[in-house]
Amino acid sequence: MLTKPQDQQIRKQLDRHKVATVPRFEDIQITNAFRLEKFRINPDVFDASFMTSSKETARALLEEDVVPLYRGKQALDMGCGSGIAGRVMLEMGAEVVLSDISEAAAKNAEENVRDFGMRAVVLCGDLFEKVKELDTKFDFIVFNHPFFSGEPIENEPVSRAMLDPGGVLRRFLTEAKSYLEEGGSILMPYWHFAGSGKGSNDPAVYAVEYGYAVKEKVIDVGAETIQNGTFSIYILKPKA
Ligand SMILES: C[S@@+](CC[C@H](N)C(=O)[O-])C[C@H]1O[C@@H](n2cnc3c(N)ncnc32)[C@H](O)[C@@H]1O
């Protein structure tokens, strides 16, 4: 159940998404040294050009202690949306699979790979539904998951990127372990405004119970961003 401020925040995010009705090409500055140029954002896809969680996840992927977890290795961008995390990892030298439940997102991600002369496998399915057909294990999985608990809103396709109707996070944590190589890691962001404790979608709340060791980095994003306040970036590793 969303609080009133959370409900208002979801509406604000959805309204901002509705401004664009045609594909746009945006330059996304992720760090001082790393920029994605003419990155395509299609309508009905979580917009990485202004959503704070997309940029913070992409920025985390460029941290010097994170790059070695996927460079030269097999990486999975789960819930890829427009494909921002997958693109960053491709540019940094990973072999990447991208997957999303939304057809619009998978198409957008495919365009953001193919139109830039890169090669990656792009899938459309619920969590690991299509990934399992590859019969591959990954050294690294990133999932910028829906943070809020609640039913996606009818006729608001992007709401599925923000609202978890129940169990997406826990199913992901249960299944992800069997797709990780030994020593592999998962990176997940969380925006604490979306809730805390049991019933929230904070990965740290469930990680230990689901058999992961957790490393957390806390980030305070500027007040000028659409999702402002405190984020955590978690690195999860299955316990032996
Ligand atoms: C917060 S958005 C993140 C998008 C993109 N990774 C980014 O950072 O901009 C969450 C994404 O997860 C996808 N998603 C939601 N539930 C899913 C599921 N059960 N299986 C796969 N993807 C899912 C949504 O369609 C959406 O694209």
The ligand as a Gaussian input file, in Angstrom:
#p B3LYP/6-31G(d) Opt

LIG

0 1
 C       13.155000       0.785000     -12.838000
 S       13.010000       0.203000     -14.473000
 C       14.728000       0.131000     -14.936000
 C       14.977000       0.183000     -16.418000
 C       16.447000       0.279000     -16.811000
 N       17.204000      -0.836000     -16.297000
 C       17.038000       1.575000     -16.330000
 O       17.849000       1.534000     -15.388000
 O       16.671000       2.622000     -16.873000
 C       12.564000      -1.505000     -14.182000
 C       12.478000      -2.352000     -15.426000
 O       12.173000      -3.686000     -15.022000
 C       11.231000      -4.217000     -15.900000
 N       10.490000      -5.281000     -15.196000
 C        9.497000      -5.161000     -14.279000
 N        9.077000      -6.382000     -13.891000
 C        9.833000      -7.290000     -14.583000
 C        9.867000      -8.719000     -14.616000
 N        9.032000      -9.448000     -13.877000
 N       10.755000      -9.316000     -15.430000
 C       11.602000      -8.575000     -16.201000
 N       11.607000      -7.220000     -16.217000
 C       10.741000      -6.583000     -15.401000
 C       10.354000      -3.045000     -16.307000
 O        9.664000      -3.287000     -17.526000
 C       11.388000      -1.924000     -16.401000
 O       11.912000      -1.783000     -17.690000

